Amino acid sequence: MSRLLTYGKNRVVSRLEDPASRQLVDAISNDQLLRESVFRDNWRTLSAKVRFGDDALLLKVPRARNNRRWERFLTLFRESDALRTFRHIERLSDLGFGAPQPVLACERRWRGVVVDSFVCYRFVEGRPAEPRDAEKILVELQALHRQGYLRSDAQLANFLMVDRTVTFIDFRLKQPRFLPKLQKAREIDRFLRSCPEARHLLSSTEASSFWLWLASSLESASFGVRNLKRRVRNRRKRKNRA
C-alpha cells in the first residue's frame, strides 16, 4: 500500500517504510546508487537499472518534462510526471494486468511548480516481446480497452514476457472520452504497425472495422507529416553546413 510523505522540500509517494523512503530519496538525489545498466541517458530521460540494498530497481528521471516551461506550468494544477507514472502502474495492477511493482516516486517544487522528479519500480526480469507473443499481447490490449483504458504507445517493444505472461512497460493509462472507438482503434493500429504478424489475429469483423480503417488512415497521414518535417529539417541542416 502506498502512502504520501513530505521529506524536506520533497513530496514522496512510496511503498517503503519512511526511513527506507528517505534513504532512497537521498541516494537518488545525490547520485549514490550503483547503475548496473543504463538504457537511456540524454536530455530527455535517464533510465537505468540501479541497486538499492538487495533490490534491483528501474530508475526513471523525466528530464525533459521536468525542465519544459509549459510542463512546469501544468504542475501548478496536477502532480508531476513521476508521481502520475507511479499511480498509473498501481492502477494497471489493480485492474489485473501485468505491470512492474512501483516502489517510490518523488517530486520537488519551487514556487508551486515541479522542478525535479523521479520514479523507481522493481526491475522486471523478463524477455522482450517477440512476434510469436502477438496473440497474447493483443488479447491483453483489447481486455484493457474493454475496461475503458488506453495504454499509450502500444508498440511491441513496450511489452515484456515474464513466465509466459504479458507485462506492460513504458505506458501511461488514459480514459478516452472523445471518440473512444477511434482512439482504441488507433492504438491497435500502432501495435499492428510494430508487429505486422499480428494482423491475421484480428477477426474478420475487427479487420474490416470502419474505425480501424479510419485509424489507419489517420496514422498514415500523421507519419507522412512527420517524415516531411524530418526531411525539411535535414535539408536545412545540409544547407547550413554548406
KAJODA-V908809 format. One record per run of one state. SS is the DSSP state (H for helix, E for strand, L for the rest). FROM is the first residue (numbers start at 0). TO is the last residue. If there is no record, write none. Layout:
# KAJODA-V908809
ss/from/to
SS/FROM/TO
SS/FROM/TO
This chain:
# KAJODA-V908809
ss/from/to
L/0/1
E/2/6
L/7/8
E/9/13
L/14/16
H/17/28
L/29/32
E/33/40
L/41/44
E/45/51
L/52/53
E/54/60
L/61/61
H/62/66
L/67/67
H/68/73
L/74/79
H/80/93
L/94/96
E/97/98
L/99/100
E/101/109
L/110/111
E/112/121
L/122/125
E/126/127
L/128/129
H/130/145
L/146/148
E/149/149
L/150/154
H/155/157
E/158/161
L/162/163
E/164/167
L/168/172
E/173/173
L/174/178
H/179/193
L/194/194
H/195/200
L/201/202
H/203/206
L/207/208
H/209/240
L/241/241
